[in-house]
Amino acid sequence: MINKGLAVGLKQVTIIPATYLAIAISTTPAFAQANKFYNPISIPLGNELNDTLSDKDIPTGQGGFARDYMVKLTKGDNLAIDLVSESFDCMITLLAPNGTTLAENDDGPDGTSNSLLFTRIAETGNYVIRVRSFGETGIGAFKLKVTRLQPAK
C-alpha cells in the first residue's frame, strides 16, 4: 500500500534531529579515536582548565548536557579530579578505555554541589573525563583540574 501524498515507489521515512542522535553514539575512547564526529578535548594532567558547558554539548537524555575530555593515564596513577561551578550542579564521571564507568561523583565532601573524585588507574590507556550537569540543572562556566597524586614518602 502506498501512503497518500508520496510518489509511487517512495517510502515514508522519519527524520530524527541530530540532537537526538548524539545520545545513541558510543563515547568510548576507542570510538573517539576512530570517529571524527566525537572528538573529546585532550587535556594534560596537573593544569586547571576553565571552560563552559553549553546547550551545544552532548545531551545527556536527562535534560542536561555533558562535555568530554580525553586524558592519557598510566597503570598505578592515583588521581584527584576536581570540578567546580557556580552555574550548575556538577557531576563528574571517569570512563575507562573500553567505555565502562570507573567512578562517578555528584557532590564533593565540602557540602557544595561541586564534585571531587579520587581513583587509582588499573590499566594504561586513554580515559574520558565527562563533565555534566546533574539532571536539568543547567549550563555555564566551570573549572576542571586533574591531578596525579604522589605517594607519601
Backbone as JSON Lines, residues from 0, in Angstrom:
{"i":0,"aa":"M","n":[0.85,-1.17,0.0],"ca":[0.0,0.0,0.0],"c":[0.9,1.24,0.0]}
{"i":1,"aa":"I","n":[0.57,2.23,-0.79],"ca":[1.34,3.48,-0.89],"c":[0.64,4.54,-0.06]}
{"i":2,"aa":"N","n":[1.42,5.27,0.76],"ca":[0.86,6.36,1.56],"c":[0.43,7.49,0.64]}
{"i":3,"aa":"K","n":[-0.71,8.11,0.93],"ca":[-1.18,9.23,0.13],"c":[-0.18,10.37,0.23]}
{"i":4,"aa":"G","n":[0.04,11.06,-0.84],"ca":[0.94,12.21,-0.85],"c":[2.37,11.86,-1.2]}
{"i":5,"aa":"L","n":[2.71,10.56,-1.31],"ca":[4.05,10.14,-1.69],"c":[4.05,9.67,-3.13]}
{"i":6,"aa":"A","n":[5.12,9.95,-3.83],"ca":[5.24,9.5,-5.21],"c":[5.32,7.98,-5.24]}
{"i":7,"aa":"V","n":[4.92,7.38,-6.34],"ca":[4.96,5.93,-6.49],"c":[6.4,5.46,-6.35]}
{"i":8,"aa":"G","n":[6.62,4.43,-5.57],"ca":[7.95,3.86,-5.4],"c":[8.74,4.46,-4.24]}
{"i":9,"aa":"L","n":[8.25,5.5,-3.62],"ca":[8.96,6.11,-2.48],"c":[8.35,5.62,-1.18]}
{"i":10,"aa":"K","n":[9.19,5.47,-0.18],"ca":[8.72,5.04,1.13],"c":[8.77,6.23,2.08]}
{"i":11,"aa":"Q","n":[7.91,6.24,3.06],"ca":[7.9,7.29,4.05],"c":[9.02,7.04,5.05]}
{"i":12,"aa":"V","n":[9.79,8.06,5.38],"ca":[10.87,7.94,6.35],"c":[10.68,8.96,7.45]}
{"i":13,"aa":"T","n":[11.21,8.65,8.59],"ca":[11.16,9.57,9.71],"c":[12.52,10.22,9.88]}
{"i":14,"aa":"I","n":[12.54,11.52,9.94],"ca":[13.79,12.26,10.13],"c":[13.98,12.49,11.63]}
{"i":15,"aa":"I","n":[15.14,12.1,12.14],"ca":[15.46,12.29,13.55],"c":[16.46,13.43,13.65]}
{"i":16,"aa":"P","n":[16.14,14.49,14.41],"ca":[17.09,15.61,14.56],"c":[18.42,15.13,15.11]}
{"i":17,"aa":"A","n":[19.5,15.77,14.69],"ca":[20.85,15.38,15.1],"c":[21.04,15.41,16.6]}
{"i":18,"aa":"T","n":[20.32,16.28,17.3],"ca":[20.49,16.35,18.75],"c":[20.1,15.05,19.43]}
{"i":19,"aa":"Y","n":[19.15,14.33,18.87],"ca":[18.75,13.05,19.45],"c":[19.74,11.95,19.12]}
{"i":20,"aa":"L","n":[20.42,12.05,17.99],"ca":[21.37,11.03,17.59],"c":[22.59,11.01,18.49]}
{"i":21,"aa":"A","n":[22.96,12.14,19.07],"ca":[24.15,12.22,19.91],"c":[24.03,11.29,21.12]}
{"i":22,"aa":"I","n":[22.83,11.04,21.59],"ca":[22.63,10.19,22.75],"c":[23.01,8.75,22.43]}
{"i":23,"aa":"A","n":[22.76,8.31,21.19],"ca":[22.99,6.92,20.82],"c":[24.43,6.63,20.42]}
{"i":24,"aa":"I","n":[25.25,7.65,20.21],"ca":[26.63,7.44,19.78],"c":[27.45,6.92,20.93]}
{"i":25,"aa":"S","n":[28.23,5.9,20.68],"ca":[29.13,5.36,21.69],"c":[30.18,6.41,22.02]}
{"i":26,"aa":"T","n":[30.54,6.55,23.28],"ca":[31.52,7.56,23.67],"c":[32.73,6.93,24.35]}
{"i":27,"aa":"T","n":[33.16,5.78,23.83],"ca":[34.36,5.17,24.37],"c":[35.58,5.86,23.78]}
{"i":28,"aa":"P","n":[36.71,5.87,24.49],"ca":[37.93,6.45,23.93],"c":[38.32,5.83,22.59]}
{"i":29,"aa":"A","n":[38.14,4.51,22.44],"ca":[38.47,3.86,21.16],"c":[37.58,4.4,20.05]}
{"i":30,"aa":"F","n":[36.29,4.58,20.32],"ca":[35.37,5.14,19.34],"c":[35.79,6.55,18.98]}
{"i":31,"aa":"A","n":[36.2,7.32,19.98],"ca":[36.62,8.71,19.75],"c":[37.8,8.79,18.8]}
{"i":32,"aa":"Q","n":[38.74,7.88,18.95],"ca":[39.92,7.91,18.1],"c":[39.59,7.53,16.66]}
{"i":33,"aa":"A","n":[38.55,6.73,16.45],"ca":[38.2,6.26,15.11],"c":[37.11,7.1,14.45]}
{"i":34,"aa":"N","n":[36.48,8.03,15.16],"ca":[35.33,8.74,14.64],"c":[35.53,10.25,14.72]}
{"i":35,"aa":"K","n":[35.33,10.92,13.63],"ca":[35.53,12.37,13.58],"c":[34.37,13.15,14.18]}
{"i":36,"aa":"F","n":[33.22,12.53,14.36],"ca":[32.07,13.24,14.9],"c":[32.14,13.37,16.42]}
{"i":37,"aa":"Y","n":[32.83,12.48,17.06],"ca":[33.0,12.52,18.51],"c":[34.47,12.77,18.79]}
{"i":38,"aa":"N","n":[34.78,13.92,19.32],"ca":[36.17,14.31,19.5],"c":[36.36,14.98,20.85]}
{"i":39,"aa":"P","n":[36.57,14.2,21.93],"ca":[36.79,14.8,23.24],"c":[38.03,15.68,23.24]}
{"i":40,"aa":"I","n":[38.01,16.69,24.07],"ca":[39.11,17.63,24.18],"c":[40.24,16.97,24.96]}
{"i":41,"aa":"S","n":[41.43,16.98,24.41],"ca":[42.59,16.39,25.09],"c":[43.08,17.35,26.17]}
{"i":42,"aa":"I","n":[43.34,16.82,27.37],"ca":[43.84,17.68,28.44],"c":[45.06,17.05,29.1]}
{"i":43,"aa":"P","n":[46.01,17.88,29.54],"ca":[47.17,17.37,30.26],"c":[46.86,17.27,31.76]}
{"i":44,"aa":"L","n":[47.59,16.42,32.44],"ca":[47.44,16.31,33.89],"c":[48.06,17.52,34.57]}
{"i":45,"aa":"G","n":[47.5,17.92,35.69],"ca":[48.11,18.95,36.52],"c":[47.71,20.38,36.21]}
{"i":46,"aa":"N","n":[47.07,20.64,35.1],"ca":[46.65,22.0,34.77],"c":[45.18,22.19,35.1]}
{"i":47,"aa":"E","n":[44.83,23.4,35.51],"ca":[43.43,23.72,35.73],"c":[42.86,24.24,34.42]}
{"i":48,"aa":"L","n":[41.71,23.74,34.04],"ca":[41.06,24.1,32.79],"c":[39.81,24.9,33.11]}
{"i":49,"aa":"N","n":[39.68,26.06,32.5],"ca":[38.46,26.86,32.61],"c":[37.69,26.69,31.31]}
{"i":50,"aa":"D","n":[36.43,26.26,31.41],"ca":[35.63,26.0,30.21],"c":[34.17,26.31,30.52]}
{"i":51,"aa":"T","n":[33.32,26.1,29.52],"ca":[31.9,26.38,29.68],"c":[31.08,25.22,29.13]}
{"i":52,"aa":"L","n":[30.13,24.74,29.93],"ca":[29.17,23.73,29.49],"c":[28.02,24.49,28.85]}
{"i":53,"aa":"S","n":[27.62,24.06,27.63],"ca":[26.56,24.78,26.92],"c":[25.52,23.82,26.36]}
{"i":54,"aa":"D","n":[24.44,24.38,25.86],"ca":[23.4,23.55,25.26],"c":[23.81,23.03,23.88]}
{"i":55,"aa":"K","n":[25.03,23.31,23.45],"ca":[25.59,22.78,22.2],"c":[26.42,21.52,22.47]}
{"i":56,"aa":"D","n":[26.61,21.17,23.75],"ca":[27.38,19.98,24.13],"c":[26.51,18.73,24.02]}
{"i":57,"aa":"I","n":[27.01,17.61,24.51],"ca":[26.34,16.32,24.38],"c":[25.09,16.27,25.26]}
{"i":58,"aa":"P","n":[23.91,16.06,24.67],"ca":[22.71,15.91,25.5],"c":[22.78,14.63,26.31]}
{"i":59,"aa":"T","n":[22.44,14.69,27.59],"ca":[22.55,13.51,28.45],"c":[21.32,12.62,28.4]}
{"i":60,"aa":"G","n":[20.23,13.13,27.87],"ca":[18.98,12.38,27.88],"c":[18.2,12.59,29.16]}
{"i":61,"aa":"Q","n":[18.75,13.37,30.08],"ca":[18.09,13.67,31.36],"c":[17.82,15.17,31.48]}
{"i":62,"aa":"G","n":[17.9,15.88,30.36],"ca":[17.64,17.31,30.36],"c":[18.89,18.16,30.47]}
{"i":63,"aa":"G","n":[20.02,17.56,30.79],"ca":[21.26,18.3,30.93],"c":[22.2,18.06,29.76]}
{"i":64,"aa":"F","n":[23.43,18.55,29.92],"ca":[24.43,18.43,28.88],"c":[25.75,17.97,29.47]}
{"i":65,"aa":"A","n":[26.62,17.42,28.62],"ca":[27.92,16.9,29.06],"c":[29.0,17.34,28.09]}
{"i":66,"aa":"R","n":[30.21,17.45,28.6],"ca":[31.39,17.75,27.78],"c":[32.45,16.74,28.17]}
{"i":67,"aa":"D","n":[33.1,16.13,27.18],"ca":[34.08,15.07,27.43],"c":[35.51,15.55,27.17]}
{"i":68,"aa":"Y","n":[36.41,15.04,28.01],"ca":[37.84,15.34,27.91],"c":[38.59,14.03,27.89]}
{"i":69,"aa":"M","n":[39.61,13.92,27.05],"ca":[40.42,12.71,26.98],"c":[41.75,12.97,27.66]}
{"i":70,"aa":"V","n":[42.18,11.99,28.47],"ca":[43.46,12.09,29.16],"c":[44.15,10.74,29.12]}
{"i":71,"aa":"K","n":[45.45,10.75,28.84],"ca":[46.25,9.51,28.82],"c":[46.7,9.23,30.25]}
{"i":72,"aa":"L","n":[46.38,8.06,30.75],"ca":[46.72,7.67,32.11],"c":[47.52,6.37,32.1]}
{"i":73,"aa":"T","n":[48.31,6.2,33.15],"ca":[49.19,5.04,33.27],"c":[48.75,4.17,34.44]}
{"i":74,"aa":"K","n":[48.88,2.86,34.27],"ca":[48.56,1.92,35.34],"c":[49.27,2.34,36.62]}
{"i":75,"aa":"G","n":[48.5,2.4,37.72],"ca":[49.06,2.77,39.02],"c":[48.91,4.25,39.36]}
{"i":76,"aa":"D","n":[48.52,5.08,38.36],"ca":[48.3,6.5,38.66],"c":[47.23,6.65,39.72]}
{"i":77,"aa":"N","n":[47.47,7.51,40.69],"ca":[46.46,7.91,41.66],"c":[46.02,9.31,41.28]}
{"i":78,"aa":"L","n":[44.72,9.51,41.09],"ca":[44.22,10.79,40.59],"c":[43.26,11.45,41.53]}
{"i":79,"aa":"A","n":[43.27,12.78,41.47],"ca":[42.21,13.6,42.06],"c":[41.63,14.4,40.91]}
{"i":80,"aa":"I","n":[40.33,14.3,40.71],"ca":[39.64,15.05,39.67],"c":[38.66,15.99,40.38]}
{"i":81,"aa":"D","n":[38.87,17.28,40.17],"ca":[38.11,18.3,40.88],"c":[37.32,19.13,39.88]}
{"i":82,"aa":"L","n":[36.02,19.25,40.09],"ca":[35.14,20.01,39.2],"c":[34.36,21.01,40.03]}
{"i":83,"aa":"V","n":[34.46,22.29,39.66],"ca":[33.83,23.37,40.41],"c":[33.04,24.27,39.45]}
{"i":84,"aa":"S","n":[31.8,24.61,39.83],"ca":[31.0,25.56,39.05],"c":[30.05,26.32,39.96]}
{"i":85,"aa":"E","n":[29.92,27.59,39.68],"ca":[28.93,28.43,40.36],"c":[27.61,28.41,39.59]}
{"i":86,"aa":"S","n":[27.63,27.84,38.37],"ca":[26.48,27.92,37.46],"c":[25.57,26.7,37.46]}
{"i":87,"aa":"F","n":[26.1,25.53,37.79],"ca":[25.29,24.32,37.73],"c":[25.77,23.31,38.76]}
{"i":88,"aa":"D","n":[24.9,22.33,39.07],"ca":[25.22,21.23,39.98],"c":[26.1,20.25,39.2]}
{"i":89,"aa":"C","n":[27.36,20.13,39.61],"ca":[28.37,19.35,38.86],"c":[28.25,17.85,39.1]}
{"i":90,"aa":"M","n":[28.54,17.12,38.03],"ca":[28.73,15.67,38.11],"c":[29.95,15.34,37.27]}
{"i":91,"aa":"I","n":[30.77,14.45,37.78],"ca":[31.97,14.05,37.05],"c":[31.99,12.53,36.94]}
{"i":92,"aa":"T","n":[32.34,12.03,35.75],"ca":[32.4,10.6,35.5],"c":[33.73,10.28,34.83]}
{"i":93,"aa":"L","n":[34.37,9.21,35.28],"ca":[35.59,8.72,34.65],"c":[35.25,7.45,33.9]}
{"i":94,"aa":"L","n":[35.5,7.46,32.57],"ca":[35.22,6.31,31.71],"c":[36.53,5.64,31.31]}
{"i":95,"aa":"A","n":[36.57,4.31,31.42],"ca":[37.74,3.51,31.06],"c":[37.91,3.5,29.54]}
{"i":96,"aa":"P","n":[39.07,3.05,29.04],"ca":[39.27,2.96,27.6],"c":[38.2,2.14,26.87]}
{"i":97,"aa":"N","n":[37.58,1.2,27.55],"ca":[36.52,0.39,26.92],"c":[35.13,1.0,27.07]}
{"i":98,"aa":"G","n":[35.04,2.18,27.7],"ca":[33.77,2.89,27.82],"c":[33.0,2.63,29.1]}
{"i":99,"aa":"T","n":[33.46,1.71,29.94],"ca":[32.75,1.46,31.2],"c":[33.0,2.58,32.19]}
{"i":100,"aa":"T","n":[32.04,2.82,33.05],"ca":[32.18,3.83,34.08],"c":[33.03,3.27,35.21]}
{"i":101,"aa":"L","n":[34.16,3.93,35.49],"ca":[35.04,3.51,36.58],"c":[34.66,4.17,37.89]}
{"i":102,"aa":"A","n":[34.32,5.45,37.81],"ca":[34.0,6.19,39.03],"c":[33.14,7.38,38.66]}
{"i":103,"aa":"E","n":[32.33,7.83,39.62],"ca":[31.46,8.97,39.4],"c":[31.24,9.68,40.72]}
{"i":104,"aa":"N","n":[31.12,11.02,40.66],"ca":[30.84,11.78,41.88],"c":[29.89,12.9,41.56]}
{"i":105,"aa":"D","n":[28.9,13.08,42.43],"ca":[27.93,14.15,42.28],"c":[28.32,15.33,43.16]}
{"i":106,"aa":"D","n":[28.31,15.15,44.44],"ca":[28.62,16.25,45.37],"c":[29.89,15.95,46.14]}
{"i":107,"aa":"G","n":[30.76,16.96,46.23],"ca":[32.03,16.81,46.92],"c":[31.87,16.77,48.43]}
{"i":108,"aa":"P","n":[32.97,16.54,49.14],"ca":[32.93,16.4,50.59],"c":[32.7,17.72,51.33]}
{"i":109,"aa":"D","n":[32.77,18.85,50.62],"ca":[32.62,20.14,51.28],"c":[31.16,20.56,51.42]}
{"i":110,"aa":"G","n":[30.21,19.71,51.01],"ca":[28.79,20.01,51.17],"c":[28.22,20.87,50.05]}
{"i":111,"aa":"T","n":[29.02,21.21,49.05],"ca":[28.53,22.0,47.92],"c":[28.1,21.07,46.8]}
{"i":112,"aa":"S","n":[27.67,21.66,45.7],"ca":[27.29,20.86,44.54],"c":[28.47,20.66,43.58]}
{"i":113,"aa":"N","n":[29.68,20.99,44.04],"ca":[30.89,20.71,43.26],"c":[31.23,19.23,43.39]}
{"i":114,"aa":"S","n":[32.13,18.73,42.54],"ca":[32.47,17.3,42.55],"c":[33.96,17.09,42.75]}
{"i":115,"aa":"L","n":[34.29,16.07,43.52],"ca":[35.68,15.69,43.76],"c":[35.74,14.17,43.73]}
{"i":116,"aa":"L","n":[36.67,13.66,42.91],"ca":[36.76,12.23,42.7],"c":[38.2,11.78,42.88]}
{"i":117,"aa":"F","n":[38.42,10.75,43.68],"ca":[39.74,10.13,43.84],"c":[39.66,8.73,43.28]}
{"i":118,"aa":"T","n":[40.68,8.32,42.51],"ca":[40.68,6.98,41.94],"c":[42.09,6.52,41.62]}
{"i":119,"aa":"R","n":[42.25,5.22,41.49],"ca":[43.53,4.61,41.08],"c":[43.31,3.92,39.75]}
{"i":120,"aa":"I","n":[44.23,4.11,38.82],"ca":[44.11,3.59,37.47],"c":[44.68,2.17,37.4]}
{"i":121,"aa":"A","n":[43.89,1.24,36.84],"ca":[44.29,-0.17,36.79],"c":[44.97,-0.56,35.49]}
{"i":122,"aa":"E","n":[44.77,0.21,34.41],"ca":[45.42,-0.12,33.14],"c":[45.77,1.16,32.38]}
{"i":123,"aa":"T","n":[46.88,1.12,31.67],"ca":[47.33,2.25,30.87],"c":[46.4,2.42,29.67]}
{"i":124,"aa":"G","n":[46.06,3.67,29.35],"ca":[45.22,3.93,28.18],"c":[44.67,5.33,28.18]}
{"i":125,"aa":"N","n":[43.82,5.6,27.19],"ca":[43.14,6.88,27.07],"c":[41.79,6.81,27.77]}
{"i":126,"aa":"Y","n":[41.58,7.68,28.73],"ca":[40.38,7.72,29.54],"c":[39.58,8.97,29.2]}
{"i":127,"aa":"V","n":[38.27,8.9,29.41],"ca":[37.4,10.06,29.2],"c":[36.92,10.55,30.57]}
{"i":128,"aa":"I","n":[37.08,11.86,30.77],"ca":[36.52,12.52,31.95],"c":[35.31,13.29,31.45]}
{"i":129,"aa":"R","n":[34.15,12.92,31.93],"ca":[32.9,13.56,31.49],"c":[32.43,14.56,32.55]}
{"i":130,"aa":"V","n":[32.3,15.81,32.12],"ca":[31.76,16.88,32.96],"c":[30.31,17.05,32.54]}
{"i":131,"aa":"R","n":[29.4,17.04,33.52],"ca":[28.0,17.25,33.17],"c":[27.24,17.9,34.3]}
{"i":132,"aa":"S","n":[26.08,18.39,33.95],"ca":[25.21,18.97,34.97],"c":[24.29,17.86,35.48]}
{"i":133,"aa":"F","n":[23.94,17.94,36.74],"ca":[23.03,16.97,37.33],"c":[21.62,17.26,36.82]}
{"i":134,"aa":"G","n":[20.99,16.27,36.22],"ca":[19.62,16.44,35.72],"c":[19.51,17.63,34.79]}
{"i":135,"aa":"E","n":[18.58,18.51,35.07],"ca":[18.35,19.7,34.25],"c":[18.91,20.95,34.9]}
{"i":136,"aa":"T","n":[19.98,20.82,35.67],"ca":[20.45,21.96,36.46],"c":[21.12,23.04,35.66]}
{"i":137,"aa":"G","n":[21.48,22.79,34.42],"ca":[21.93,23.9,33.63],"c":[23.26,23.81,32.94]}
{"i":138,"aa":"I","n":[23.71,24.98,32.58],"ca":[24.92,25.17,31.81],"c":[25.69,26.32,32.42]}
{"i":139,"aa":"G","n":[26.91,26.53,31.97],"ca":[27.69,27.67,32.45],"c":[29.16,27.32,32.63]}
{"i":140,"aa":"A","n":[29.88,28.28,33.2],"ca":[31.32,28.17,33.38],"c":[31.66,27.14,34.46]}
{"i":141,"aa":"F","n":[32.84,26.51,34.3],"ca":[33.34,25.58,35.3],"c":[34.86,25.53,35.25]}
{"i":142,"aa":"K","n":[35.44,24.96,36.31],"ca":[36.88,24.72,36.39],"c":[37.07,23.23,36.62]}
{"i":143,"aa":"L","n":[37.98,22.63,35.85],"ca":[38.29,21.2,35.97],"c":[39.79,21.07,36.19]}
{"i":144,"aa":"K","n":[40.15,20.29,37.2],"ca":[41.57,20.04,37.46],"c":[41.77,18.55,37.67]}
{"i":145,"aa":"V","n":[42.71,17.98,36.92],"ca":[43.05,16.56,37.03],"c":[44.49,16.51,37.53]}
{"i":146,"aa":"T","n":[44.69,15.93,38.72],"ca":[45.99,15.93,39.35],"c":[46.45,14.5,39.62]}
{"i":147,"aa":"R","n":[47.68,14.2,39.22],"ca":[48.29,12.92,39.56],"c":[48.87,13.09,40.96]}
{"i":148,"aa":"L","n":[48.39,12.28,41.91],"ca":[48.85,12.38,43.29],"c":[50.14,11.59,43.47]}
{"i":149,"aa":"Q","n":[51.04,12.14,44.24],"ca":[52.3,11.47,44.53],"c":[52.14,10.64,45.8]}
{"i":150,"aa":"P","n":[52.67,9.42,45.82],"ca":[52.57,8.61,47.03],"c":[53.38,9.26,48.16]}
{"i":151,"aa":"A","n":[52.9,9.07,49.38],"ca":[53.6,9.59,50.56],"c":[54.93,8.87,50.72]}
{"i":152,"aa":"K","n":[55.94,9.62,51.13],"ca":[57.27,9.01,51.32],"c":[57.56,8.79,52.77]}
